[in-house]
Amino acid sequence: MTDVTDGVLHTLFRSDQGGHEQVVLCQDRASGLKAVIAIHSTALGPALGGTRFYPYATEEEAVADALNLARGMSYKNAMAGLGHGGGKAVIIGDPERIKTEELLLAYGRFVASLGGRYVTACDVGTFVADMDVVARVCPWTTGRSPENGGAGDSSVLTAYGVFQGMRASAQHLWGDPTLRGRRVGIAGVGKVGRHLVEHLLEDGAEVVITDVRPDAVHRVTEAHPEVAVAADTDALIRTEALDIYAPCALGGALNDESVPVLTAKVVCGAANNQLAHPGVEKDLADRGILYAPDYVVNAGGVIQVADELHGFDFDRCRAKAAKIFDTTLAIFARAKEDGIPPAAAADRIAEQRMAEARGR
């Protein structure tokens, strides 16, 4: 990764990693900020995507993550029917150690310098309070608190959208959109996972959870003692009679080690980039496991933050997120018609929408 001087943007055009329009490397020595802003596409409108704050092992790893996440946002926004392209930002470092107001303001100035080509929001390691700080210097910020003109926590509608994806999966596979009596395993019960637990219990599902953070598990089991706990993710995916597996933590959950031992008949979760590499979607299909594409079912949050830019209305957003049920069913139907995995079907639909927008 090329070093950048204080307060200067170096813009890289990359055609070899997904056809991104722009990659911006940001550094502010005074605050300790090192960040990457990746814009994959603006065909459908300004790029929209969250800010991930994470202690990457290397700068190259951070760039790769930003590129992958930005591309995923293009597809997610296209499938959600939003007037936005895809972008993503990552801030390098442990947010528990280096996150400061000065650093967030420096980051906000970099985003603002793009003149609205990229609209930022929350992601792993960033929260509503952080977006309130960024918004002080950057008008292209969403995911803010209601006190500051925003919609608040987007994880509520993200979980609701995933729940709709699960209902669609149940409809497609079992002929009934209810999760009643189904055993659902959730890996990661943080911001989104814990809300997903609520929806599933209300619908009559049996829920098993795991998380690397004991406090996150305790928060759920304290509120819902009926929820079972698996020792770890490996134990969860091997759980007997598991109907649905919901990866709700970081990406890469579906890989050469996990797919062969999955007991679930459906994979539908909130995590981004669940497929560790190309070909995993075929491995799932070959095992008869129905995969609900992650960027389709977890779009509830981006629907919310996009709506915030136009004057947030929760009921309007919830109605849009409810349509994830129909979108997911349409993808399953397209996959069956074309004889391809659902992930490939979703990609085809999203790519068609972006291509049509570019041709206008």
Residue pairs with C-beta under 8 A, 6 or more apart in sequence:
1 25
1 59
1 60
1 62
1 63
2 10
2 12
2 25
3 27
4 10
4 25
4 26
4 27
5 27
6 27
6 28
6 29
6 30
7 28
8 27
9 24
9 25
9 26
9 110
9 113
10 24
10 25
11 22
11 23
11 24
12 22
12 23
12 24
12 25
13 20
13 21
13 22
13 23
14 20
14 23
14 67
17 64
17 67
18 40
18 67
18 68
18 70
18 71
19 40
19 41
20 38
20 39
20 40
20 41
20 67
20 70
20 71
21 39
21 40
21 41
21 42
22 37
22 38
22 39
22 117
23 36
23 37
23 38
23 39
23 63
23 66
23 67
24 36
24 37
24 38
24 39
24 110
24 114
25 35
25 36
25 63
26 33
26 34
26 35
26 36
26 37
26 107
26 110
27 33
27 34
27 35
28 103
28 106
28 107
28 110
30 102
30 106
31 100
31 102
31 103
31 105
31 106
32 93
32 98
32 100
32 103
33 91
33 103
33 106
33 107
33 110
34 59
34 62
34 91
34 92
34 93
35 89
35 90
35 91
35 92
35 107
35 110
36 62
36 63
36 66
36 89
36 90
36 92
37 66
37 87
37 88
37 89
37 110
37 111
37 114
37 118
38 63
38 66
38 67
38 69
38 70
38 87
38 88
38 89
39 47
39 70
39 85
39 86
39 87
39 114
39 117
39 118
40 47
40 67
40 70
40 71
40 73
40 74
40 85
40 86
40 87
40 88
41 47
41 74
41 85
41 86
41 354
42 85
42 117
43 74
43 85
43 354
43 355
43 357
43 358
44 74
44 77
44 78
44 82
44 83
44 84
44 85
44 353
44 354
44 357
45 82
45 83
45 84
45 85
46 84
46 85
46 116
46 117
46 118
46 119
46 140
47 70
47 73
47 74
47 84
47 85
47 86
47 87
47 117
47 118
47 119
48 73
48 77
48 82
48 84
48 85
48 86
48 87
48 118
48 119
48 121
48 142
48 302
48 305
48 306
49 69
49 70
49 73
49 86
49 87
49 88
49 89
49 118
49 119
49 120
49 121
49 123
49 302
50 88
50 89
50 120
50 121
50 122
50 123
50 126
50 143
51 88
51 89
51 90
51 91
51 107
51 120
51 121
51 122
51 123
51 126
51 130
51 134
52 65
52 66
52 69
52 88
52 89
52 90
52 91
52 123
52 124
52 125
52 126
53 90
53 91
53 93
53 95
53 99
53 123
53 124
53 125
53 126
53 130
54 62
54 65
54 90
54 91
54 92
54 93
54 95
54 124
54 125
55 92
55 93
55 94
56 62
56 65
56 90
56 92
59 92
62 90
62 92
65 90
66 88
66 89
66 90
68 251
68 273
69 88
69 90
69 272
69 273
70 86
70 87
70 88
71 86
72 86
72 88
72 272
72 273
72 294
72 295
73 85
73 86
73 87
73 88
73 295
73 302
74 85
74 86
74 350
74 354
75 86
75 295
75 346
75 347
75 350
75 351
76 86
76 295
76 296
76 298
76 299
76 302
77 84
77 85
77 86
77 299
77 302
77 306
78 349
78 350
78 353
78 354
79 293
79 295
79 296
79 299
79 327
79 346
79 349
79 350
79 353
80 296
80 299
80 302
80 303
80 306
80 320
80 324
80 327
81 320
81 323
82 302
82 303
82 306
83 306
84 119
84 302
84 306
85 354
87 117
87 118
87 119
88 123
89 107
89 111
89 118
89 120
91 103
91 107
91 125
91 126
93 99
95 125
95 126
99 125
99 130
101 133
104 130
104 133
104 134
105 133
105 134
105 136
105 137
107 134
108 133
108 134
108 135
108 136
108 137
108 138
108 141
109 137
109 138
111 118
111 120
111 134
111 138
111 140
111 141
112 137
112 138
112 139
112 140
114 140
116 139
116 140
118 140
119 140
119 141
119 142
119 309
120 131
120 134
120 138
120 140
120 141
120 142
120 143
121 131
121 141
121 142
121 143
121 154
121 302
121 305
122 128
122 130
122 131
122 143
122 154
122 305
124 250
128 143
128 144
128 145
128 150
128 152
128 153
129 145
131 141
131 142
131 143
131 144
131 145
131 150
132 144
132 145
132 148
132 150
134 141
135 141
135 144
135 148
135 150
142 150
142 151
142 305
142 306
142 308
142 309
143 150
143 151
143 154
143 305
143 308
144 150
144 151
144 152
144 308
145 152
146 152
150 308
150 312
151 304
151 305
151 307
151 308
151 312
151 314
151 317
153 191
154 300
154 301
154 302
154 304
154 305
155 191
155 192
155 195
155 301
156 195
156 300
156 304
157 300
157 301
157 303
157 304
157 317
157 318
157 321
158 191
158 192
158 195
158 270
158 298
158 299
158 300
158 301
158 304
159 192
159 193
159 195
159 196
159 198
159 199
159 270
159 300
160 195
160 199
160 300
160 318
160 321
160 322
161 297
161 298
161 299
161 300
161 301
161 303
161 321
161 324
162 192
162 196
162 246
162 248
162 268
162 269
162 270
162 297
162 298
162 300
163 196
163 199
163 200
163 203
164 297
164 300
164 321
164 322
164 323
164 324
164 325
164 328
165 268
165 292
165 296
165 297
165 298
165 324
165 325
165 328
166 179
166 184
166 200
166 244
166 246
166 266
166 268
166 292
166 297
167 177
167 178
167 179
167 325
168 177
168 292
168 324
168 325
168 326
168 328
168 329
168 332
169 244
169 266
169 268
169 290
169 292
169 328
169 332
170 176
170 177
170 178
170 179
170 182
170 266
171 177
171 325
171 329
172 290
172 329
172 332
173 265
173 266
173 290
177 325
178 203
178 204
179 200
179 203
179 204
179 205
179 244
180 203
180 204
180 205
181 204
181 205
181 206
182 205
182 206
182 243
182 244
183 205
183 206
183 207
183 208
183 239
183 241
183 242
183 243
183 244
184 200
184 205
184 206
184 207
184 208
184 242
184 243
184 244
184 245
184 246
185 207
185 208
185 209
185 210
185 230
185 236
185 237
185 239
185 242
185 244
185 245
185 246
185 264
186 193
186 196
186 197
186 200
186 207
186 208
186 209
186 210
186 246
186 248
186 269
187 193
187 209
187 210
187 211
187 233
187 236
187 237
187 245
187 246
187 247
187 248
187 249
187 253
187 269
188 210
188 211
188 216
188 247
188 248
188 249
188 250
188 270
188 271
189 197
189 209
189 210
189 211
189 216
189 217
189 219
189 220
189 248
190 211
190 213
190 216
190 248
190 249
192 248
192 270
192 298
192 301
193 209
193 211
193 216
193 246
193 248
193 249
193 270
194 216
194 219
194 220
196 246
196 248
196 270
197 207
197 209
197 220
197 224
197 227
200 207
201 207
201 224
201 226
201 227
206 228
207 224
207 226
207 227
207 228
208 227
208 228
208 229
208 230
208 236
208 239
208 242
209 217
209 220
209 221
209 227
209 228
209 229
209 230
209 236
210 217
210 229
210 230
210 231
210 232
210 233
210 235
210 236
211 217
211 249
212 232
212 249
217 229
220 227
221 227
221 229
230 236
230 239
233 253
233 258
234 258
234 261
236 242
236 245
237 245
237 258
237 261
237 262
237 263
237 264
238 261
238 263
239 263
240 263
241 263
242 263
242 264
243 264
243 265
243 266
244 264
244 265
244 266
244 267
244 268
245 262
245 264
245 266
245 267
245 268
245 269
246 267
246 268
246 269
246 270
247 253
247 254
247 267
247 269
247 270
247 271
247 274
247 294
248 269
248 270
248 271
249 271
250 271
251 271
251 272
251 273
251 274
251 276
252 273
252 274
252 275
252 276
253 269
253 271
253 274
253 276
254 267
254 274
254 275
254 276
254 280
254 284
254 291
255 276
255 277
255 280
256 276
256 280
256 283
259 280
259 283
259 284
259 287
259 289
260 283
260 287
262 287
262 289
264 289
265 288
265 289
265 290
266 289
266 290
266 291
266 292
267 274
267 284
267 289
267 290
267 291
267 292
268 291
268 292
268 297
269 294
269 297
269 298
270 294
270 297
270 298
271 294
271 298
272 294
272 295
272 298
273 294
274 294
275 281
275 294
275 343
281 291
281 341
281 342
281 343
281 344
282 341
284 290
284 291
284 341
285 291
285 341
290 332
290 342
291 341
291 342
291 343
292 328
292 331
292 342
293 331
293 342
293 343
293 346
295 346
296 324
296 327
296 328
296 331
296 346
297 324
297 328
299 321
299 324
300 317
300 321
300 324
303 317
303 320
303 321
304 312
304 317
304 321
307 313
307 316
307 317
307 320
330 349
331 342
331 345
331 346
331 349
332 342
332 345
334 345
334 348
334 349
335 341
335 342
335 344
335 345
338 344
338 345
338 348
340 348
